[in-house]
């Protein structure tokens, strides 16, 4: 069978709202029309997608799987249509994705100075989808922090970043100036394997409330300063690599031009040749200045 994108979008709306009335309002269609279209869609597919009651709508196992797939499908279709529209208008647009804490603005300024004809959008990445927007067309190039799946991507290292441990100010280790990995033995460390969080804000809220510790890149620590959190250097933790990435097939055009300019700019800013980067030292000094300022005299 051919997949009807209109019915797929209807299904996605119901799956997200868990309510036919609210989904119908979001789609600007009548509720009976939406209900009928979903039932036709289920009949065409040959299995039930939704469990309906008078008060709620829940996804079946098949519905959950289709919802995961449908989000990717509609994202790819929307990105493709956007590119077609831009080509028809003769527009050049570059979407630059970046991982939390990483700063790509200087590279964008350098690129724009040389290529003012290219419109730039930025795409802040969530922790669970570092490389996905490069694969589904939402972004053309990414400033990423490893690890991520680099299969099918051209990657260029631009720097390294040290990690710090984030812990609540009430923790017994909070008064130390630095820690080692061994100091964290037995501590509840929040990571994706033990407790998956939907955002950095959620992770830091859990840490501040005493639910565990976390090892985070120094740039993330600098972006999430809070009076109830302390960041300490972990002297023997391995640094993480930062890199630029774009799909392997994209060898020309704005993305390739951006890659060359951004590589030089970000390597210069990272001070890669200095071992511990100048950027790292600046973040760490700033964090400790804030910490000293909060201490009572």
N, C-alpha and C positions, 0 to 999 in steps of 0.2 A: 504494500500500500504506500501511497505518497503521503508524507506528513504534512498536515495542514498547519501552517505557522500561526494562523489566526486562532485556531482552537488551542494550540499549544500555549499561546500567550494568555488566553482565557484561563487555562488550567493553572498556569504559573500565578496569576493574580489570585485565584481562589486558594491555592496552596499557601501563598504568603499572608493573605488576610484571614484565612481559616473561617471565612464567612462569606456567603454568596451576596448578601446585600452590600457589604462594604466593597467587595471585589467589583460588583456591578457599577457602583458609584465611581470607583477608580477608573474603570474602563469606559464610562459614559454609555453604558448599555442598560437595557431593562433587565431586572433580575430574572423574570421568566425566560427571556431569551438566553441569558447566560446559563441557567440551569439546563435548558434544553440542549444547548451546544455542548456542554460537558457530558451529558448522557450520550449524545451522538458520538462524541470523541471516544468514550469508553466502549461503545458498541463497535466502532471501527477498529479499535485496538484489540478488543476481545477480552479485556479484563477490567476489573473495577479499580479505579484510582482513588476514590474517596469513600470514606464511611460517613454517612450523614445521619445526624440526629436532629431533633427539634432545636437544640441549643448549640450544637457545635458541628464542625466539619474537620475530620481527621484524615490524614493520608494513610492509605494502605501501604504494604511493603512495596508493591509495584509503583504506587504513587510517589513514595519517597525516592525511589530510584529514578523515576521519570523526572521528578523535580530537579534532582541533581544534574541530570543530563540536559534538561530543558534550559536551565540557567546558562550553561555553556553554549548551547545552540543559539539561543536568542542573543547572547553577547556577541558571538561570532558574526551572526547575521547583521546586527546593528552596526558593528565595526565595519563590515564590508560595505553596507549601504552608505555609511559616512564617507568612506574612501571614494566610492563612486560619485557621490555628490560633490566632493571636493575636486575630483578630476574634471567633472563637467563644468565647474566654475573656474577652473584653472588655478585653484588654490593649492598652496603648499603648507602643510601643517605637520608639526613634529610633536609627539606626545612623549614626554620624558617621565618615566616612573622612578621612584626612589624609596628605599627602605627607611623605616622609622629611625630618626636621629641623623641620617646622612643629609648633607647639604649640597645641593647641586646648582644653586643660584649663580655662583661665580662662573661656572662653566656655561650656563645659559646666557649670561651677559656677554661673555667672550664670543659665543656663537652668534648671538643676535647682532653684535657689532659688525660681524663679517657677512652675515646673511639676513639682512633686515626684511627680505621678502618672505621669509618663512615664519608663519605664526607658531607660537610655542604654547603648549598646554602642559601642565604638570599633573602627575598621577601618584598620590601618596599610596604606598602599598600597605596592605595588611600582612601580618606575620605569616599567614598560612598560604599566601599566593604570590610569592616573590617572582617566580618565572612565568606564572600563568598568563598575565596580561601581555607578555611578549609573544606568547603562542596563539592567543585568541584574537589578537589585533587591537586590543584596547590601548597598547603602548608600543612605540617603535623602538625605544632604547631604554635600558634600565641601569640605574646606579644601585647595585645590590651588595649585600653582605652574605658571604658564604656561611652555611652550606645551602645549596639549592641544586635542582636538577639542571645541569648545563647541556644535556643531550640536545643536539640540533641548534645550539646557540654558539655564537662567536663571543668569547669572553676575553677581556683585556684587564689584567690586574692593575690597580692604581694605588693601592696602599694597604696598610695593615692597621688594625685597631685593637688596643688592649681592652681587657674585660675588667670590670669591677664587680664586687659583690654588693648587692642592695639588701639592707636589713633595717628593721625598725630601730628607732633611737633607744628603745628600752631593752634591746638585746644585750646580753653580757659581753659580746664581742664589739659592740658599737664604740667603745672607748679606745680601741686599738688604732694605730696609724696605718697598719697594713696587715694582710693575712696571707697564708699559703693555702693551697688546696687541702692539705692535711688538716688545717684548722676547721675545715667545713665537714669533716667526717662525722656522720651521725646527724647532721643538721637536715631538716626537711627542705630540700631544694625544689622550687617550683620550676618545672620544665615541661615540655610538651609530652614527655613520656609518662609523667606522674599526674599532672593536672593541666589540662588544656584550657587556656583562657581565650576569650574572644577579642581582647584588646590589651594594650599595655596599661591603660588606665585601670582595668580590672586586676591585672597582675600586681600593680603597685598598691592598689587598695587592699588586696589580700596580704601582701607583705606588711604593710603598715598596721594591719589588724592582728599580726602575729601568726599568720597561717604558714609562713615559711620564708625562705630566702631565695634570691635569684642572682645568677651571674648574667650581667648585661654589658653590652658594648659601652665604652665610655661616652660616646656621643649620645646614646639614649639616656644615660644618667644626666648628662648636661641639659637635655631637653625636658627632663621630668624631675626638677628639683622640688622637694617638699620638706617642710620643717619636721615632719615625723619620720623621715627616712634618712639613712646614712649610707654613703657609698665609700667602700674601702678597696684599695688596690689589692689584687691577688697576684703576688709577685711571681709565682711560677705557673700561672695560667697561660696557655698558648694564645697568642693574638689571633684574630680572625682577619681574613683577607677581604678587602673591598674591591669590587671590579665593575667595569662597564660591560653590558651584555646586549646583544641584539640578535635577531634570527640570522642563521648562517646565509640564507639566500639574499639578504638585503645588503648587496655589495656596492650600491650606488645611491645617490639621492641624499636628502637631508640627514637621514640617520647615520650614514657613513661619514658624512662631513662632520656631524656633531661628535662622532666617536673620536676622530683625530684631535679635534680642538679640546674636547672634554678630557681626554687622556692626559694631554700635556698640562692642562689647568689643574686637574685633581691630583696628579702626581706632585706638582709643585706645592700645592696647598697641604698635602699630606706629609711632606718632608720625608718621603719613603727612604731616601738614602741615609737618613740620620739615625736609623734604628728605632728608638722611641720617637714618634713623630712630634713635630712642633705642635700640631693640632691637639694631640693627646696631652701634652704638657699643659697647654692652655686650658683645656677642659678641666684637668685634674686640679690645677691651681685655683680655678674659679670655684669649683665645688668645695674645696677646702677653705677658701676665703668665706664662702657663705656659711660653712659649718662653724668657723671660728667666730663669725659675727653673731651667731645665735647663742653662743655659750655665755652664761652669766659671768659677770666680772667678779 
